[in-house]
Amino acid sequence: MQHLREFARTRVGVEAYLEPQTNVTQTTLMLIATDGEWTRRRVPDGRAGWDIAKEIGVPFYDVQKTGYPQRMRDWNSRQRIERERAARERAARRAADPR
């Protein structure tokens, strides 16, 4: 809970998205900021997720009804590109300095 509070406090335009329980995951609450950065934590059930969103003062959505916002997918894509670029740069530095 503290992590979610801190995320909402330090990001702009945070919204909460409830993710349902599946065969492999428990019910989770995902917070997504305006820039698409996100975090998620397990919650006991949907009501608990709603209560947390209300307590930290962010809008609450059920992902089964609304889907995920495009900004989250865009953020994930940017992060993947940055990780791949950093890996290529590390490999190039190792190749240039083979000690």
N, C-alpha and C positions, 0 to 999 in steps of 0.2 A: 504494500500500500504506500509506503514512504517513497518508493521508486516512482510510482505513478504520480504522486503529488509533486515530486521534484521535477519530473518531466514536464508536467503541465505548467508549473511555475516558471520554468526556464525556457519555454518555447512559445511561439506565437500561434494563435488560432487553433489550438488543440481540440480535437473531437474524439469521442470514445466510440468504439465499434465492438459490439459483443459478438464473439465467435462461438458457435455452439459446440457442445461436446461431440466428439466423433469416436470411432472405435479405437483410435490411437492417441487422442488428446482430450484433456479436460476442457471445460468451458473456460474461455479466456476473454480478457478485456484488452483490446488494442487501442492505444492512443496514437493519433496521427496528427502531426503539426502541419501548418500551412505549407512548409517546404517539402512535405512528404516523409520527413523523418518519422520513424515509428518505434514503438516499444510495446511489448505485450506481457501480461502476467496472468496466471491462473486465478480464477475466481470460483467460489463454490457453486454459483448458479447465476442465472440471468438477473434475478432480483438484486443480488449482491453487486453485480456489475453496474446496474442502474444506480444503486445507492452510492457507489464509489464515484461515478460520474457526477452525480448531483452534489456530493460532498466537495469535490474539487472544482465544481463549477464549469463543467464542459458539456456541450451537447452530446446526447446519447443516441446511437443508431444500432439497429440490428443488422448485421452484415448480410444475413439471409434475405432481408428485404431491400437493402440499399446497394449491396455490393461494396467493393473496396473503392475508394476514390482514386482517380487516375494519378493524382500527385504522388501517391504511395508507390505505384508501379514505376513512375518516372524516377523517383528517388532511388528505388532498388536498382534500376538500370544504370543510373549515374554512379552508384557505389560499385557495381560490378565492373564498369569501365575503369574507374579509378584503381580498383584492386588489380585488374589485369595490367594496366599501365605501370603501376608500381612494381609488379612482378617482372615485367619486361626490363625495367630500368635496373632492378637488382641483378638480373641475369646478365645484362650488358656490363655492369660494373664488375661482376665476378669474372666475366670473360676477358675484360681488359686488364685485370690484375690477378693472374692465375696463381700467385704465391705458391 
